Amino acid sequence: MARRILLAALMAAVLVAPTRAAVAAVAGPDANAALAAGLQADLASDPTVPGEALAVRAPGLTTALAVGAANTATGAPLKVDTPFRIASITKTFVAAAVLRLVEQGKVQLDERITRYLSPHSAEILRHDGYAVDDITVRQLLQHTSGLYDYATDPAYDDVNVTDPSHRWTRAEQLKFATEHGDPLFDPGQGYAYADTNYILLGELLERVTHKTLPAAVRTLLHFRRLGLDHTYWELLEPTPPGTPELAHQYYGTGFDNVVLDGSFDLYGGGGLVSTVDDLARIYRALFHDKVFDRRSTLRTMTTPSGPGRETGAGMGIFVVDVAGERCYAHRGYWGSQAVHCPGLDVTFARTFNQAAENVDDNALEPIIVDAVKSAQ
């Protein structure tokens, strides 16, 4: 969601300050207890964050930590297996699934999207002046299509605040994008991050595979084989048995995202619920050749090109610097992060339950890198 409506929503409620008494730590056989304690201390260092959970996987260090509250109203502790809305990290899953179809010869990156989308979706775009026959799959993946982003439009926020239980459809969100914004640039001539690109990729996955979006992504990315037992699509498939209560994720101290119907961010731009351990698993699997059939597919996904090169944008993933290490990552709006740094072979995922701009969400990164270096 955009920031404006969340700031306004801060006036709606005042939540009880969280306690940091509840702490859970699970260390693998190679983990160093002192390093785990250091990570735990850092997780607890910011009093504005209700809770943090972290999973780290690297040679010599496998650890998971959680501290603070998953629900500030009840004081329920955040645990390492607490599920949370991963928001835009979903795009990594969607992009990887599309690239699996490319490997199978069922999708071509430089083919126009009208070959894969429904005539209805194509017509919605065409009616708004989009050169829909010139937009390619690659451009959707790289956010270079010129599509307007419905998810950051203030009017979209207005609807969600006035009617948080509204059940959105993909077609409704696509139409919302065309009614509230015009094409940003000609296809391939600029870069603009937009959830609109990825809800169309969600439709592509359904139409090419003849499966639901959850079934397509699960199958293409080998969820069962990778052990992604705690990752599921909110509303679109059943919650796994025994799943703990969903974490409450906040903006500031007054807006709790559980009031929002999950459809507000569901059809490819977001929509997945996961845990820190599952996120670390999928990111590690990507870079350890357990997802794609060919190493060249990973290079295609992770190599910035075209107008998005300066932003580090690949396909559903970004090139970032973490404590001097070249890494690959994606963030989710509600305080989530998944990262892999090949140089150290470290993968980490976290949620800190807070979307406010003033949270220092980079402070933990050098501690993780130092811990891994020490362990190795």
C-alpha positions in Angstrom: 0.0 0.0 0.0 1.0 3.6 -0.4 2.2 5.5 2.6 -0.4 8.3 2.7 -3.4 6.3 3.8 -1.4 4.4 6.4 -0.2 7.7 8.0 -3.8 8.8 8.2 -4.8 5.5 9.7 -2.4 6.0 12.6 -5.0 8.3 14.1 -7.5 5.4 14.3 -6.0 3.4 17.2 -3.3 3.3 19.8 -1.8 -0.1 20.5 -0.2 -1.3 23.7 3.6 -1.2 23.6 5.1 -4.6 22.9 7.1 -6.7 25.4 10.4 -8.2 24.4 10.3 -10.9 27.1 9.3 -13.7 24.8 12.3 -15.0 22.9 12.7 -18.2 20.9 15.9 -19.4 19.4 16.6 -22.6 17.4 20.2 -23.3 16.5 21.4 -25.9 14.1 24.3 -28.2 14.9 26.8 -25.9 13.3 25.5 -22.7 14.8 27.6 -20.9 17.4 25.6 -20.0 20.5 27.5 -16.8 21.1 26.7 -15.6 17.5 23.0 -16.6 18.0 23.0 -14.5 21.2 24.5 -11.5 19.4 21.8 -11.8 16.7 19.1 -12.0 19.3 20.4 -8.9 21.0 20.4 -6.9 17.8 16.8 -8.0 17.0 15.8 -6.6 20.3 17.6 -3.3 20.0 14.9 -1.1 18.3 12.0 -0.4 20.7 9.8 0.9 17.9 9.6 -2.6 16.3 7.0 -4.9 17.8 8.9 -8.0 17.0 11.5 -9.5 14.7 12.2 -13.0 13.4 15.3 -14.1 11.5 16.5 -17.2 9.8 20.1 -17.5 8.6 21.6 -20.4 6.6 25.2 -20.5 5.7 28.1 -23.0 6.0 29.0 -23.1 9.6 25.9 -21.2 10.8 22.3 -22.2 10.7 20.1 -20.3 13.2 16.6 -19.0 13.7 15.7 -16.3 16.2 12.6 -14.5 17.2 12.0 -11.7 19.7 9.1 -9.5 20.7 5.4 -9.5 19.9 3.4 -10.9 17.0 0.3 -9.1 18.3 0.8 -6.0 20.4 -2.8 -6.0 21.5 -2.6 -9.4 23.2 1.2 -9.6 23.7 1.3 -12.9 21.8 5.0 -13.6 21.2 6.5 -13.6 17.7 8.1 -17.0 17.0 10.3 -18.4 14.3 7.4 -20.3 12.9 4.9 -17.4 13.0 3.5 -16.9 9.5 3.3 -13.4 8.0 2.3 -11.7 4.8 5.5 -11.5 2.7 3.9 -8.9 0.4 6.2 -8.1 -2.6 8.6 -10.9 -1.9 5.9 -12.9 -3.7 7.2 -11.4 -6.9 10.4 -13.6 -6.6 8.2 -16.7 -6.6 6.1 -15.5 -9.5 9.1 -14.5 -11.6 10.8 -17.8 -11.0 7.7 -19.7 -11.9 7.4 -17.8 -15.2 11.0 -18.5 -15.9 10.4 -22.2 -15.3 7.8 -22.0 -18.1 10.4 -20.3 -20.3 12.7 -23.3 -19.6 9.9 -25.6 -20.7 9.4 -23.8 -23.9 5.8 -22.8 -23.0 6.6 -19.0 -22.6 8.9 -16.8 -24.6 10.4 -13.7 -22.8 10.2 -11.5 -25.8 6.8 -12.6 -27.0 3.9 -10.0 -26.7 1.8 -10.5 -23.6 -1.4 -10.7 -25.7 -0.4 -14.2 -26.6 -0.8 -15.3 -23.0 -3.4 -13.0 -21.5 -7.2 -13.2 -21.8 -8.8 -11.0 -24.5 -10.6 -9.2 -21.7 -7.4 -8.2 -19.9 -5.8 -7.1 -23.2 -8.9 -5.0 -24.0 -8.9 -3.2 -20.7 -5.3 -2.1 -21.4 -5.9 -1.3 -25.0 -8.9 0.8 -24.1 -6.7 3.0 -21.9 -4.2 3.6 -24.7 -1.6 1.0 -23.9 0.3 -0.4 -26.9 -0.5 -3.8 -25.5 0.7 -5.6 -28.6 4.2 -4.2 -28.0 4.5 -5.1 -24.3 6.5 -8.3 -23.7 6.7 -10.8 -20.9 10.3 -9.7 -20.2 9.0 -6.1 -19.7 6.4 -7.2 -17.2 9.1 -9.1 -15.3 11.5 -6.2 -15.3 8.9 -3.4 -14.6 9.7 -1.8 -18.0 6.2 -2.1 -19.5 5.0 1.4 -18.7 2.0 0.1 -16.7 0.5 2.4 -14.1 0.6 0.9 -10.5 -2.8 0.7 -9.0 -1.3 -0.4 -5.6 0.3 3.0 -4.9 -2.5 5.2 -6.1 -4.0 7.2 -3.2 -7.5 6.3 -4.4 -6.7 2.6 -4.0 -5.8 3.3 -0.4 -9.0 5.3 0.1 -11.1 2.2 -0.9 -9.1 -0.1 1.4 -9.5 2.2 4.4 -13.2 3.0 4.0 -14.0 -0.7 3.2 -11.1 -2.9 4.4 -13.2 -6.0 3.9 -13.7 -5.4 0.2 -12.9 -8.5 -1.8 -10.8 -7.4 -4.8 -10.5 -9.4 -8.1 -7.6 -9.2 -10.5 -9.7 -7.8 -13.2 -11.0 -5.1 -10.8 -7.4 -4.1 -9.9 -6.4 -4.0 -13.5 -9.3 -1.8 -14.4 -8.5 0.4 -11.4 -5.0 0.9 -12.8 -6.3 2.1 -16.1 -9.0 4.3 -14.6 -6.6 6.1 -12.3 -3.5 6.4 -14.4 -2.3 6.4 -18.0 0.6 4.7 -19.7 3.8 6.0 -18.0 6.0 5.5 -21.1 6.3 3.4 -24.3 7.0 -0.3 -23.6 10.7 -0.8 -22.9 11.5 2.9 -22.7 11.6 3.4 -18.9 11.4 1.7 -15.5 8.6 1.9 -13.0 8.0 -0.7 -10.3 4.3 -1.7 -10.4 2.2 -4.5 -8.9 0.2 -4.3 -12.1 2.9 -6.1 -14.0 2.8 -9.0 -11.6 -0.9 -9.5 -11.4 -0.7 -9.9 -15.2 2.1 -12.5 -14.8 -0.2 -14.2 -12.3 -2.8 -14.5 -15.0 -0.2 -15.7 -17.5 0.7 -18.5 -15.1 -2.9 -19.6 -14.8 -3.6 -19.5 -18.5 -0.5 -21.3 -19.7 -0.6 -24.0 -17.0 -4.4 -24.4 -16.9 -4.0 -24.4 -13.1 -4.8 -22.0 -10.3 -2.1 -19.5 -9.5 -1.2 -21.4 -6.2 -1.1 -24.8 -8.0 1.0 -23.4 -10.8 3.6 -21.8 -8.5 3.7 -24.8 -6.2 4.3 -27.2 -9.0 6.8 -25.2 -11.0 8.9 -24.3 -7.9 8.8 -27.7 -6.3 7.3 -26.6 -3.0 7.0 -30.1 -1.6 10.5 -31.2 -2.6 12.0 -28.0 -1.1 10.0 -28.4 2.1 8.1 -25.2 1.8 5.4 -26.6 4.2 4.5 -23.2 5.8 4.1 -21.1 2.6 0.6 -20.7 1.1 -1.6 -18.3 -0.8 -3.9 -16.3 1.5 -7.6 -16.8 0.5 -6.7 -18.8 -2.6 -5.9 -22.1 -0.9 -6.4 -23.6 2.6 -4.2 -22.7 5.4 -1.9 -25.6 6.2 -3.0 -27.6 9.3 -1.5 -26.5 12.5 -0.4 -23.1 11.2 0.0 -20.6 14.0 -2.0 -17.3 14.0 -0.9 -14.8 11.3 1.5 -12.2 12.6 0.1 -8.7 12.9 2.1 -6.3 10.8 2.0 -2.5 11.6 2.6 0.9 10.2 3.8 3.0 13.1 1.8 2.3 16.2 -1.7 2.6 15.0 -2.3 0.6 11.7 -2.6 -3.2 11.9 -2.7 -4.8 8.4 -4.8 -7.8 9.6 -7.9 -5.5 9.2 -7.4 -5.6 5.4 -8.9 -8.4 3.4 -6.1 -10.4 1.9 -7.3 -9.7 -1.7 -5.9 -6.2 -1.5 -2.5 -7.7 -2.3 -3.1 -11.2 -3.6 -2.8 -12.0 -7.3 1.0 -12.0 -8.0 2.3 -8.7 -6.8 1.8 -10.2 -3.3 -0.4 -12.8 -1.8 1.9 -15.4 -0.2 2.1 -16.0 3.5 5.3 -17.6 4.7 7.8 -17.9 7.5 11.4 -16.8 7.8 12.7 -20.3 7.5 10.7 -21.0 4.3 11.8 -17.8 2.7 15.4 -18.7 3.5 14.8 -22.1 1.9 13.4 -20.8 -1.4 16.1 -18.1 -1.8 18.8 -20.7 -1.0 17.3 -23.2 -3.4 17.3 -20.6 -6.2 21.1 -20.1 -5.9 21.9 -23.7 -5.2 20.4 -25.0 -8.5 17.3 -26.6 -7.0 14.7 -24.6 -8.8 15.8 -24.1 -12.4 16.9 -26.7 -14.8 19.6 -24.5 -16.3 22.1 -22.2 -14.5 21.6 -19.7 -17.4 18.0 -19.1 -16.2 19.2 -17.9 -12.8 21.5 -15.5 -14.7 18.6 -14.2 -16.7 16.6 -13.6 -13.5 19.3 -11.9 -11.6 21.1 -9.8 -14.2 19.8 -6.2 -14.4 19.3 -5.0 -18.0 17.5 -2.3 -19.9 16.0 0.8 -18.3 16.0 -0.9 -14.9 19.7 -1.5 -14.8 20.6 1.5 -12.6 18.1 0.3 -10.0 19.6 -3.2 -9.8 16.3 -4.6 -11.0 16.4 -8.2 -12.3 13.2 -10.3 -12.6 11.5 -10.4 -9.3 14.8 -9.8 -7.5 17.2 -6.9 -7.0 21.0 -6.7 -6.8 21.9 -5.0 -3.5 24.9 -4.2 -1.4 24.9 -5.8 2.1 27.9 -4.8 4.2 30.1 -4.7 1.1 28.8 -8.0 -0.3 27.0 -8.2 -3.6 23.7 -9.8 -2.8 20.3 -10.6 -4.4 17.2 -9.6 -2.5 13.6 -8.5 -2.4 11.7 -6.7 0.3 8.0 -6.8 1.3 6.2 -3.7 2.3 5.1 -4.8 5.8 8.6 -5.3 7.1 10.0 -8.4 5.4 13.2 -9.2 3.6 14.9 -12.2 1.8 18.6 -12.0 0.8 21.2 -14.3 -0.7 24.9 -13.3 -0.8 26.8 -15.8 -3.1 30.3 -14.6 -2.0 29.7 -15.9 1.6 27.0 -18.4 0.6 24.7 -16.9 3.2 21.0 -16.7 2.9 18.8 -14.9 5.4 15.2 -13.9 5.7 13.5 -11.7 8.3 10.3 -10.0 9.3 10.3 -7.0 11.7 6.5 -6.4 11.7 6.9 -2.7 10.9 6.5 -0.7 7.7 7.2 2.8 9.0 10.0 4.7 7.0 12.0 5.6 10.1 12.9 2.0 11.0 16.6 1.2 10.6 16.1 -2.1 8.8 19.8 -2.2 7.7 21.4 -2.3 11.1 21.2 -6.1 11.4 22.7 -6.8 8.0 26.4 -6.3 8.9 26.0 -8.3 12.1 24.7 -11.2 10.0 27.6 -10.9 7.6 30.2 -10.7 10.4 28.6 -13.7 12.2 28.9 -15.8 9.0 32.5 -14.7 8.4 33.4 -15.7 12.0 31.6 -19.0 11.7 33.4 -19.8 8.4 
